[in-house]
Amino acid sequence: MKRFFKSQRGSALVIFGLAAVVLIGFAALVTDVGMMTYHEVRLSNAVDSAALAGAQELIYKVTTPESKAFDYMTKNGYQTSTTTVTREDNGNSIRVTSTYDVKFGLARVLGFQSKTLKATAKGKVLPIIAINNGVRPFAIQDQTLIYGQQYTLKEGGGDGTTGNYGAIELGGAGAQVYYNNIVNGYSGRLAVGDNIETEPGNMSGPTERGVDLLIAQDPHTPKCTYDHYVPNCPRIITIIVVNTLNVNGRATVQIKGFASFFLEGVNGSGNNSEVIGRFIKTISGGDVSDTQTDYGMYGVRLTR
């Protein structure tokens, strides 16, 4: 037996050496592959945020979309030299692609030195087709809207059509519901194709109070204007584009889309008061579609 075990010592060393290689391989798998997965997720999140930020600048144009995307990558710890930013879809989307070299540790024992990771994402602006909340109880008839142009969002007395002045019933009829919807926005979901009711009657008092309150709530210095504003300014409102307002009394109209306006105020007084706003282009949360008519209100869809 002694002679037998002595003859196996060399084999045991070989087995131990092989086992050590296997153990190191498992350690490398756990540590280096785990590290690589961590960096894959981190890089993917970085290009996602950069693509979203860059796409929004296609609308807001505070800075160039490319510089905004590069800025987000830099803030997330990635170099601009390993990142490319391009416009696609006739300038309606931004694609961000970036690479990152992961240096291995234990895996070097097995001959693996590094791995180059690559991630890409595209942020595309598309017209909004549904909004979950925040719509104001005003509507305009389907038309081509011109950026910066002034529009009447609610007519004054004598200017409407058979008792309709541009007000919409959302969540219930009556002056108090109408006023609350001006101040706070409607809390329900609305979508293109939905049928809604008009709110006949001038309701000049609730209109003036609600619009004046929104304008007074602007906390920014200097105060927002239609061509220089903070996106969440109370004076930025979303209203409904409908198929027609040429209806008699309380009637059903259909939602064709959504548009954003910068509230300029109420012209006139009493029954002759009308709500005035300037058409602007904005980014909002909600459902989007590439077949929807463009009314200047967009969401950003993220794709790979």
Secondary structure by P-SEA (a helix, b strand, c coil): caaaaaaaaaaaaaaaaaaaaaaaaaaaaacaaaaaaaaaaaaaaaaaaaaaaaaaaaccccccaaaaaaaaaaaaccccccccccccccccbbbbbbbbbbbbcccccccccbbbbbbbbbbbbbbbccccccccccccccccccccccccccccccccccccccccccccccaaaaaaaaaccccccccccbbbbbbcccaaaaaaaaaaaaaaaccccccccccccccccccbbbbbbccccccccbbbbbbcbbbbbcccccccccccbbbbbbbbbbccccccccccccccbbbbbbcc
